[in-house]
Amino acid sequence: MILKSGLRLQSAVCDAQVIAVRAPAGVEVDLRCGGVPLVAMGDAGAGQSAISADHSAGTLMGKRYADDELGVEILCTKPGTGSLSVGETALLEKGAKPLPSSD
Amino acid sequence: MNLMMLLEMAASTAPDRVAIGDATTGMTYAQLMDLAGSAAAVWKANSAERVLYSDISTPALPVALFGASWAGLPFVPVSYRLADDRLRRIIERQSPAILLHSDADGYRTAGIHEVSQQTTGEFMATAGAGSPADPEWSYDEDDIAILLHTSGTSGEPKVAVLRQKHLVSYVLGSVEFLGAGEDEATLVSVPPYHIAGMAAILTAVYGGRRLYQLPAFEPGEWVRTVREQNITHAMVVPTMMGRILDVLADGQGLPSLRHLSYGGGRMPIPVIEHAMRVLPHVNFVNAYGLTETSSSISVLGPDDHRAAVASDDPAIQARLGSVGQPLPTVEITIRDADGAEVGVGESGEVWVRGEQVSGEYGHTNALASEGWFATRDGGYIDADGYLFVTGRMDDVIVRGGENLSPGEIEDVLINHPTVSEACVVGLPDTEWGEIVAAVVVPTGESTIDPDELRAWVASQLRSSRAPAIIEVRAELPYNDTGKVLRRVLKAELATDLTG
């Protein structure tokens, strides 16, 4: 699929919902959750496929997952049991660099 | 991207946590979400193109801010302290619009064409009785989220455009989702039309930290609120800090406070040192940012504060006067007048680039090539990457071809025991081009001796920095967000000079 910043997707295998925060322009990205390609919000295929055991570490609310090489960053807006990958390569949880609160 | 996404995440994960107000009677995330939705339902059916807010900080402020994003309308906080004619002019420019104003202020803005008006009290009652719109808001990252009038202390005020992508990037990049403990609370005392006032709402909501609003800053009230509301976090502008320290002379301290950030102007080193002595358990953070950069771009953290005070190394001590290091999500460089990057320790203009940087005003985009924004602030970066901001470029004094920074001279003046506040400006002079003039406020009952002050500045800096003119006043003029009105002082002194 072609990702765009602001694009919302849901998992085909679990409750997870995500939003693309960063995406490479016009590049096909094989974004999956639980080993199965994510689907559009409201798609009837949501929750219908089986989760892959290799991609079942879970997706956590409010965490960002990224592949810096591809320039992909995904924010989890609803948690699920499947984990995010591009193809078979897992996206990595963005290291929380806690900043001192400044506001 | 939409600010509503941030609220929806908090409301779906922690619906019953208090978002705004008192720990037991305040508004929860679920209630904030419902009220914003009801406001959006009304506004979507209206032909207004913007939502204006001209009141002190009340719970209606976050409701209206999120409701506007839900309805797809830019949110425009305007200063309720403006004189009637200026206030009306600003509102007229934003029509067709919704205007939320204080109970007492309706007569000041009555009858403006295509501006539908409501008090913030009526607004909250309507929202409370209504039902939320469908939770379908735009995710277009280029939608305008907030229009903010810049303070314009050194130039004409401009309207900065902050899009959804700028603000959402800032929040995602600097705040951990629901990272705050349930016992944490932030006190916001800057007005709604200050970028820090807007950013405080967004970061508190996403971080899950209860936000308590102080309607207008008054130091006694601020201290009392921190003690009574068990406030753990707060942000102040430098002028507030000194006044808070005066109240803390009562010796009762601020036991609940863990974290105090300051920004929005230059903090005199003696004041922050005093604050660290009075509140040794508090983590201090100096934050530097601009309206055009969606709040902070550089922070000096608590460890840096303590290291600077404890160190014998002058380079590390000096960092107490810095704004720390850039956020990991932005890049900062220093450039000369031709736009070329300068070396370590060399002064120039501060440039910044990052997803939170808007640099856009009205219909013009001030971003240079490759997304770089020239801040118009002067500064330099030390060998370890600490950024020092010396003041607005427009305020630099050019005396006999030499560039002098008012901030540097002000710091030295304030360090003199007889001086509590100082403002330095350049005045036209036939021989030198410009000369240095200082307006100083005495400490307590002190008497200021101008010749002694000149000698003091010359001994600490160079004789070219010693003010040719020193005027003693009982107070300096500040705007309502704590910035010295330099242009006003400069104009007054120039008039005195020409007689």
HADDOCK unambig.tbl for C-alpha pairs under 7 A between the chains (distance, minus, plus):
assign (segid A and resid 6 and name CA) (segid B and resid 1 and name CA) 4.72 0.50 0.50
assign (segid A and resid 6 and name CA) (segid B and resid 139 and name CA) 5.46 0.50 0.50
assign (segid A and resid 6 and name CA) (segid B and resid 140 and name CA) 6.42 0.50 0.50
assign (segid A and resid 6 and name CA) (segid B and resid 141 and name CA) 6.34 0.50 0.50
assign (segid A and resid 62 and name CA) (segid B and resid 177 and name CA) 5.23 0.50 0.50
assign (segid A and resid 77 and name CA) (segid B and resid 9 and name CA) 6.08 0.50 0.50
assign (segid A and resid 99 and name CA) (segid B and resid 174 and name CA) 6.06 0.50 0.50
assign (segid A and resid 100 and name CA) (segid B and resid 285 and name CA) 6.95 0.50 0.50
assign (segid A and resid 100 and name CA) (segid B and resid 301 and name CA) 6.32 0.50 0.50
assign (segid A and resid 102 and name CA) (segid B and resid 261 and name CA) 5.51 0.50 0.50
assign (segid A and resid 102 and name CA) (segid B and resid 285 and name CA) 6.58 0.50 0.50
assign (segid A and resid 102 and name CA) (segid B and resid 287 and name CA) 5.76 0.50 0.50
assign (segid A and resid 102 and name CA) (segid B and resid 296 and name CA) 6.89 0.50 0.50
assign (segid A and resid 103 and name CA) (segid B and resid 196 and name CA) 5.88 0.50 0.50
assign (segid A and resid 103 and name CA) (segid B and resid 199 and name CA) 6.25 0.50 0.50
assign (segid A and resid 103 and name CA) (segid B and resid 200 and name CA) 4.89 0.50 0.50
assign (segid A and resid 103 and name CA) (segid B and resid 235 and name CA) 5.73 0.50 0.50
assign (segid A and resid 103 and name CA) (segid B and resid 261 and name CA) 6.97 0.50 0.50
